[in-house]
Amino acid sequence: MKKALITIAIILCAASAATAQQKPYDETIDAMEQIRSAVAEAKTSNRYVMCQVGGNWCPWCLRFAQFAVNDSLVAPLMAENYIYIHVNYSKANKNLEAMRFLGNPGRFGYPVFVVLNSEGRPIHIQESESLEEGKGYNPKRVAKFLRLWSKKAVETDVK
């Protein structure tokens, strides 16, 4: 009986940890402040800002949040080229000022990705459907998107 209780406790702890890890969106923060902070960091680190707009209510948002930091092809590209933030949109906090600033990206569905240059201006809105495959994301398509909208790609002079 003691072993069964320990096993149940371990399973519950693991489930709780997994649930906590799958909550990348903070409904309590001001998204505009979050964006300003990310832009400041982007300026000093010579990167762009990748805003993943969505919420903890969105299964595809949670899938991408895990994928972006765990996939062996995508994670290094994300870290090297972007300050990656999760901009919350939910019933509890719609962050309307941020949504207007980002170009009302929800029109594309969720998640939706908005690339901000190092000056903080939105330069691209990317819907996620074209990046999906099966019940997840296609690493090659996501990597292509990340490369095409990186600071190096956008700001390289063409001669």
C-alpha positions as CSV (number, residue, x, y, z in Angstrom):
1,M,0.0,0.0,0.0
2,K,2.8,2.4,0.9
3,K,4.5,1.8,-2.5
4,A,1.1,2.5,-4.3
5,L,0.8,5.8,-2.4
6,I,4.3,6.8,-3.3
7,T,3.7,5.9,-6.9
8,I,0.5,8.0,-7.0
9,A,2.3,10.9,-5.3
10,I,5.1,10.8,-7.9
11,I,2.5,10.7,-10.8
12,L,0.6,13.6,-9.3
13,C,3.8,15.6,-8.9
14,A,4.9,14.9,-12.4
15,A,1.5,15.9,-13.8
16,S,1.5,19.1,-11.7
17,A,5.0,19.9,-13.0
18,A,4.0,19.2,-16.6
19,T,1.0,21.5,-16.2
20,A,3.1,24.3,-14.7
21,Q,5.6,24.0,-17.6
22,Q,2.7,24.3,-20.1
23,K,1.7,27.8,-18.9
24,P,3.9,30.1,-20.8
25,Y,1.4,33.0,-20.9
26,D,1.1,35.3,-17.9
27,E,-2.4,36.8,-17.8
28,T,-1.4,39.3,-15.1
29,I,1.3,41.3,-16.9
30,D,0.9,44.3,-19.1
31,A,1.8,43.1,-22.6
32,M,3.0,46.6,-23.7
33,E,5.5,46.6,-20.9
34,Q,6.6,43.1,-21.8
35,I,7.1,44.2,-25.4
36,R,9.1,47.3,-24.4
37,S,11.3,45.2,-22.2
38,A,11.9,42.7,-25.0
39,V,12.7,45.4,-27.5
40,A,15.3,46.9,-25.1
41,E,16.9,43.5,-24.8
42,A,16.8,43.0,-28.6
43,K,18.6,46.3,-29.2
44,T,21.5,45.3,-26.8
45,S,21.7,41.7,-28.1
46,N,21.5,42.5,-31.8
47,R,18.3,40.4,-32.3
48,Y,14.7,40.8,-33.2
49,V,11.7,40.1,-30.9
50,M,9.4,37.1,-31.6
51,C,6.0,37.6,-30.1
52,Q,4.0,34.4,-29.8
53,V,0.4,35.7,-29.3
54,G,-2.1,33.4,-27.8
55,G,-3.0,32.0,-24.4
56,N,-2.8,29.1,-22.0
57,W,-6.3,28.1,-23.3
58,C,-4.9,27.3,-26.7
59,P,-3.5,23.8,-27.2
60,W,-1.6,24.8,-30.4
61,C,0.0,27.7,-28.5
62,L,1.2,25.4,-25.8
63,R,2.5,22.9,-28.3
64,F,4.6,25.6,-30.1
65,A,5.9,27.0,-26.8
66,Q,7.4,23.6,-26.0
67,F,8.5,22.9,-29.6
68,A,10.3,26.3,-29.9
69,V,12.6,25.6,-26.9
70,N,13.0,21.8,-27.3
71,D,13.3,21.1,-31.0
72,S,17.0,20.5,-32.0
73,L,16.7,22.5,-35.2
74,V,14.4,25.3,-34.0
75,A,15.6,26.1,-30.5
76,P,19.1,27.3,-31.5
77,L,17.7,29.5,-34.2
78,M,15.2,31.0,-31.8
79,A,17.8,31.7,-29.2
80,E,20.4,33.1,-31.6
81,N,18.0,35.4,-33.5
82,Y,15.1,36.4,-31.2
83,I,14.0,37.5,-27.9
84,Y,11.1,35.1,-27.6
85,I,8.0,36.3,-25.6
86,H,4.5,35.0,-25.1
87,V,2.0,37.8,-25.4
88,N,-1.2,36.9,-23.7
89,Y,-4.7,37.2,-25.2
90,S,-7.4,35.7,-23.1
91,K,-10.8,36.4,-21.6
92,A,-9.1,37.5,-18.4
93,N,-6.7,39.9,-20.1
94,K,-7.2,40.8,-23.8
95,N,-4.2,43.2,-23.8
96,L,-6.1,45.4,-26.3
97,E,-3.4,48.1,-26.5
98,A,-0.8,45.4,-27.4
99,M,-3.1,43.8,-29.9
100,R,-3.6,47.1,-31.7
101,F,0.2,47.8,-31.6
102,L,0.9,44.3,-33.0
103,G,-1.5,44.9,-35.9
104,N,-4.5,42.9,-34.5
105,P,-2.8,39.6,-35.2
106,G,-5.6,37.5,-33.8
107,R,-7.3,37.8,-37.2
108,F,-5.0,35.0,-38.3
109,G,-6.0,32.7,-35.5
110,Y,-3.8,31.4,-32.6
111,P,-1.0,31.1,-32.1
112,V,0.1,33.9,-34.3
113,F,3.7,35.2,-34.5
114,V,4.6,38.9,-34.8
115,V,8.3,39.8,-35.5
116,L,9.4,43.1,-34.2
117,N,12.6,44.7,-35.4
118,S,15.1,46.0,-32.9
119,E,13.4,49.4,-33.0
120,G,10.2,47.7,-31.8
121,R,8.2,48.0,-35.0
122,P,6.1,45.1,-36.2
123,I,7.6,43.9,-39.5
124,H,5.9,40.6,-40.1
125,I,2.8,38.7,-38.9
126,Q,2.9,34.9,-39.4
127,E,0.0,32.6,-39.1
128,S,0.8,29.2,-37.7
129,E,-1.2,26.9,-39.9
130,S,1.4,26.8,-42.6
131,L,4.0,25.7,-40.0
132,E,1.9,22.9,-38.6
133,E,2.2,19.2,-39.5
134,G,-0.1,16.5,-38.0
135,K,-0.5,17.3,-34.3
136,G,2.7,19.4,-34.1
137,Y,4.9,21.7,-36.1
138,N,7.2,21.0,-39.0
139,P,10.8,21.8,-37.9
140,K,12.0,22.7,-41.4
141,R,9.1,25.1,-42.1
142,V,9.5,26.8,-38.8
143,A,13.3,27.0,-39.2
144,K,12.8,28.6,-42.7
145,F,10.4,31.2,-41.2
146,L,12.9,32.0,-38.4
147,R,15.7,32.4,-40.8
148,L,13.8,34.5,-43.3
149,W,12.7,37.0,-40.6
150,S,15.9,37.2,-38.6
151,K,17.7,40.5,-38.2
152,K,20.6,39.2,-40.3
153,A,18.3,38.3,-43.2
154,V,16.1,41.4,-43.1
155,E,18.9,43.9,-42.7
156,T,21.6,42.5,-44.9
157,D,22.4,44.8,-47.8
158,V,21.8,43.4,-51.2
159,K,24.4,44.5,-53.8
